[in-house]
């Protein structure tokens, strides 16, 4: 029982390692391109990740995916439940997850 403080203190080592390494990790190319709107840094990040000089195709894929996501219509939960085609699937998933929670399967 006297070793509990050491056990709680052991989490400090991985935390310090992460804090030291974090500044050296590159940022996500998607984040740089879509959120920061910095194409040059995104290209450099893609080049670092992929190890090739021409990353224009990857940049265009990310931009095309972003445009497709913006054009997607969001549906509320009520509208989703009113849709007859997916109602049975949603009900099945909800009941299954509820049973998992109630039977203690997550603890095992």
C-alpha positions as CSV (number, residue, x, y, z in Angstrom):
1,X,0.0,0.0,0.0
2,X,2.9,2.4,0.5
3,X,3.8,2.2,-3.3
4,X,0.6,4.0,-4.5
5,X,2.3,7.4,-4.8
6,X,5.0,5.8,-7.1
7,X,2.3,4.2,-9.2
8,X,0.5,7.5,-9.7
9,X,3.8,9.3,-10.4
10,X,4.7,6.8,-13.1
11,X,2.4,8.6,-15.5
12,X,4.8,11.5,-15.5
13,X,7.4,9.7,-17.5
14,X,5.3,9.1,-20.7
15,X,3.9,12.6,-20.4
16,X,7.3,14.2,-20.3
17,X,8.4,12.1,-23.3
18,X,5.4,13.3,-25.2
19,X,6.0,16.9,-24.3
20,X,9.6,16.7,-25.5
21,X,8.8,14.9,-28.8
22,X,5.6,16.9,-29.8
23,X,7.4,20.0,-31.2
24,X,9.3,17.8,-33.7
25,X,6.2,16.1,-35.1
26,X,4.8,17.6,-38.4
27,X,1.3,19.0,-38.5
28,X,-1.4,17.2,-40.4
29,X,-1.5,18.2,-44.1
30,X,-5.3,18.2,-44.1
31,X,-5.3,20.5,-41.1
32,X,-2.8,22.8,-42.7
33,X,-4.7,22.9,-46.0
34,X,-8.3,23.0,-44.9
35,X,-8.2,24.9,-41.6
36,X,-5.1,27.1,-41.9
37,X,-5.4,27.6,-45.7
38,X,-1.7,27.2,-46.0
39,X,-1.0,25.3,-49.2
40,X,2.8,25.5,-49.1
41,X,3.1,24.0,-45.6
42,X,0.5,21.3,-46.5
43,X,2.7,20.4,-49.5
44,X,5.8,20.2,-47.4
45,X,3.9,18.0,-44.8
46,X,2.7,15.7,-47.6
47,X,6.2,15.5,-49.0
48,X,7.6,14.6,-45.6
49,X,4.9,11.9,-45.0
50,X,4.9,10.4,-48.5
51,X,8.6,10.9,-49.4
52,X,8.0,12.2,-52.9
53,X,8.3,15.6,-54.5
54,X,5.1,15.8,-56.5
55,X,2.1,15.8,-54.1
56,X,-0.3,17.9,-56.3
57,X,-2.6,14.8,-56.7
58,X,-2.9,14.4,-53.0
59,X,-3.6,18.1,-52.5
60,X,-6.4,17.9,-55.1
61,X,-7.9,14.8,-53.5
62,X,-8.1,16.5,-50.1
63,X,-9.7,19.6,-51.7
64,X,-12.2,17.5,-53.7
65,X,-13.1,15.6,-50.5
66,X,-13.6,18.8,-48.7
67,X,-15.9,20.1,-51.4
68,X,-17.9,16.9,-51.3
69,X,-18.3,17.1,-47.6
70,X,-19.5,20.7,-47.8
71,X,-22.2,19.6,-50.3
72,X,-23.4,16.8,-48.1
73,X,-26.8,17.6,-46.4
74,X,-26.9,16.9,-42.7
75,X,-29.9,15.1,-41.2
76,X,-31.2,15.5,-37.7
77,X,-31.9,12.5,-35.5
78,X,-35.6,13.0,-35.8
79,X,-35.4,13.1,-39.6
80,X,-33.2,10.0,-39.5
81,X,-35.8,8.1,-37.4
82,X,-38.6,9.2,-39.7
83,X,-36.8,7.7,-42.7
84,X,-38.3,4.2,-43.1
85,X,-35.2,2.8,-44.9
86,X,-32.8,3.2,-42.0
87,X,-35.2,3.0,-39.0
88,X,-34.7,-0.7,-38.5
89,X,-30.9,-0.5,-38.6
90,X,-30.8,2.3,-36.1
91,X,-33.2,0.4,-33.8
92,X,-31.0,-2.7,-34.0
93,X,-27.8,-0.8,-33.2
94,X,-29.4,1.0,-30.3
95,X,-30.8,-2.2,-28.8
96,X,-27.5,-4.0,-29.3
97,X,-25.5,-1.3,-27.6
98,X,-28.0,-1.0,-24.8
99,X,-27.7,-4.8,-24.2
100,X,-23.9,-4.5,-24.2
101,X,-24.1,-1.9,-21.5
102,X,-26.6,-3.8,-19.3
103,X,-25.0,-7.2,-19.5
104,X,-21.5,-6.1,-18.5
105,X,-19.8,-7.3,-21.7
106,X,-17.6,-4.1,-21.7
107,X,-16.1,-5.0,-18.4
108,X,-15.0,-8.4,-19.7
